[in-house]
Amino acid sequence: MILDHRRWRRERGDQHTESRRSLYVSYLSALAAARHACRLAVREPGPDADQRRRAVWEAFEACTSLRYELSICAPRYVVEASDDSFRRLRDLRDVAADGFSRASDEYVASRLRYDRAYQALRDAMRKDLGAD
């Protein structure tokens, strides 16, 4: 009976880890898609301001529900990194939506802040999953 209980706990832990891994992949993918939308918005001067703003806002919105899900499933240090990454992406979204070019100081600074926050988030997730 003790062996069965240990096996059950191990399997339950494995399922919990796999669930978080799946959530992390989904969240990172949503962040990457939103980052890509921002990149396209600043590289392609063709779309009018409303189309550009709508494109980056729609891509960003996909991150919101996953962020809330992550906030109740992940350890605090992952949630804190997630919140920082989300905020930096929101700043990048605003810069892209406002029509700055990819060479502008505002876009470059915002992109670098986001890239650092995204890397910190990935590192926190890897630590949580035991990948490091």
N, C-alpha and C positions, 0 to 999 in steps of 0.2 A: 504494500500500500504506500509506503514511503517512496519507493521508486516511481510509482505511478504519479504521485504528487509532484515529485521533482521533474519528471518528464513533462507533465502538464504545465508547470511553471516555465520551463525552458521553452516549450512550444509557444506559450502565450507571450513570452518575451520576444521570441523571434517574429511572431505576428505583429507585435507592437512596433518593433524596429522596421519591419517591412512596410507597415502602414505609414510611418514617418518618412521613410525613404521615398515612397511614392508621392507623398504630399510635398516633400522638398523638391523633387524633380518637377512636379507640376508648377510649383511656385517659381522656381528658378527659370523655367521655360516661359512663364507669363512675364516675368521681369525682362527676360531677354527679348521677347517679342515687342514689348513696350519700348525698350531701348532701341530696337531696330526701327520702330516707327518714328522715333525721334530722329534717328540718324537719317532716315529717308526725308523727313520734313525739312531738315536743314541742308540737305544735299540737292534737293530738287526744287528749284525756284518756281517751277511751273504752276503748281496748284495755288489757287487763291487762298487768302488768309483763313476763310471759313473752312475750307476743305482740309487745310493743314491742321488747324485747331481741332477739328472733329476727329481726324485720323489719330492724332496723338492722345486725345482724351479717351477714345474708344479702346485703344490698346492698353492704356493705363487702367481703365476700369476693370479689366479682366484680372488684375492683380488684387483687387480689393477683397473679394470674398475669400480667396486663398490666404490672404494675410490674416483675416479673422480666424479662419480654421487653424492656421499655424499657431496663432496666439493662444489657443487652448490645448494644443497637442504637443508643443515643443517645450524644451527646458527654457528657463528664463534667459540664459545667455544667447540662445538662438533667437528668441523673440526680440530681444533688444537689438541684435544685429539686423533682424528683419525690419524692425521699425525704422532704423537708421537708413537702411537701403531703400525702403519705400519712400521715405522723406526726400532722400537725395534724387530718386527717380522722379518724384513729383516736381522738384525744382528743375530738373532737366526737361521735363514735359513742359513746364511753363516757359522756359527759355525757347524751346523749339516752337511752341504754339505762338509765341510773341513775334516770330519771324526772324530771329537772329540767324546769321550765317554760320556755317561750320567753322569758319576761321575767326569768328568773333571771340573776344576775351570772355564774354559771359558764357558762351557755349562751351568753350574749352575748359574753363574752370569748373563749370557744372558737371561736365562729362568726367573730369578727373576725380571730383568728389564722389560721384556715383560709382565709378569703377573701383575706387578704394573700398567703399561701403559694400559693394557687391562681392568683392573678394573676401572681405571680413565675414560676410554672411556665409559664403561657401565654406570658409574655414571652420566656422562655428558648426555648421551642419555636418561636415566631415568628422569633427570631434565628437559630436553627439552620436553619430552612427559607428564610431570606432574605426573609421577609415584611416586615421593617422596613427 
